[in-house]
Amino acid sequence: MSETYTNLLQWSVVLAFFVLVAGFMFAEAFWISRKGWANFGKAFVFSAVSNFIGFGVGLFIFFVVLAIFMMLSLDGSLNRMSAALGVVIALFAVLLTPALLLTGKRILLAVLKIQSGKAAWLYALASSVLIVVVALGLPLLLGYFIYR
């Protein structure tokens, strides 16, 4: 394969993530407005802000933790760190994005007066899990099939 083709394949995985997140934001806003919880504009603001905060902060911290692990492995410090601490730090980094999405969506549902109570918690949980699975899972599968 040529270098240009390989670069195109690599960037297609990144583009898939952004397309899926944007598509999910529109679908989420459409679903909320169709459900009658809010108009489309308010629902889109809710979806865009909650996803931006959740993914922006969560993935930033994930990549910072990943960089720290890489730096620790380069100088051999990772060998001296306990395995339990490494697992706890890795779990924190992996679970932070869904946790931020969940809490961000729930807080914004209340602040924007879109929904409250049990329905808001269930929606925030379902929406957060679904966007993480779709927006992160499908590009990972695409990358797997491209590079296997």
N, C-alpha and C positions, 0 to 999 in steps of 0.2 A: 504494500500500500504506500501511496505517496504521503509525504509529510503534510501536505495541504488537506488531503482526505482524512488523515488521522486527526488533525486539529479540528476539522469540521465535526467529526464524530465526538470528540471530547467536548466541544462546546454545545453539541446537541443535547447532552445530558444536563448541562447547566440551564440551557434554554428551556428544556422540558420542565424543570423545577419552576421557573418563573411563569411559564404558560399555565401550568397546573394551579399555582397559587392564584394567579389572576382569574382563571376560570372558576376556581372555587369561591373567590370573593364575589363574583357576579352571581353564581348559583346560590350562595348563601343569602345574599341580599334579595334575590328574587324569591327564595323560599320564605324568608321572614316577611316580606311584603305580601306574598300570596296568603300566608297564614293570618294576616291581618294584625300583626304585632306592631308594625310601623310602616311608613311609606318607603319607597325604594331608595330615595336619597339618604334618609336617616339610617336605613339598614345597610347601605353600602358604606357609609362613614363608619358605622360600627364594625363591619367586617374588615375594612381596610386598616383601621387603626389597631384593632385587636390582633390581626395577623402580622402587621408590621412590628408591633411591640413584641409579640411572642416569638416570631422568627428572627427579628433583628437582634434582640438582646440574647435570646436563647442560643441561637447559632453562633453569635459572636463569642459568648462564653464557652461554648463547645469547642470552637477552634482555638481559643486561648488555652484551654485545658489540653487539647491535642498538641499544641506547640510546646507546652510545658513538658508533657510526656516525651516528646521528641528530644528536647534539650536534655532532659534527665537521662535519656537512653544514650545520647552521644558521649557524655562524660562518665558513664558508668554508675551514676547515682541511683538509677532505677533498680539496679541489682541490690542495693542496700536498703531500699524502701520495702516495707512489709507488703505482702500480697493483699492483705485485707484493706490496707489504706488505698492501694492502687485501685481495687475494685470499688471501694466507696467513692473515690473521686471520679472514676469513670461512670458509675451509675448516676452520680450527681449531674455530670455533664450531659449524659444521654437523656435523663428524665427532666431536665430543666426546661427544655423547649415545650414539651407538652404541658408541663405544670404552668408555665407562663401563659400559654395559650388559654388554658382552662381558667385561670384566675383573671386574666385580662378580659376574656369574653364575659365572664360572670360580672365583673365590676362594671364593664361598659354597658351591659344589659340593664343594670340598676341605675347607673348615672344617666343614661339616655332615656330612661323610663320606657324601655321596650318590653321587658318582661321581668317578673319577680317570682320568688318562691321556688317550689320544687321543679316546675317546668323550666325555669331559667338554668338551674343546676344541671338538669338532664340535657338540655339543649347545649349548654357550654361543654359538657363532657363529651357528648356525641360528636359535636362539631370539631372539637379539638382532636379527638382520636382519628376522626375521618380525614381531616386535612393533613395530619402527620403521616398517616398511612398512604394517602394518595400522593401528596406533594413530595414526600421523601422516598416512599417505597417504589413508586413507578420509575423515577429517574435512576434509582439504584438498580432496579431490574434491567432497565435499558442499558446502563453501563455494564452490567454483568453480561448481557447477551452480545454487546459490542466487543468486549475484551476477552471472551472465553475462547 
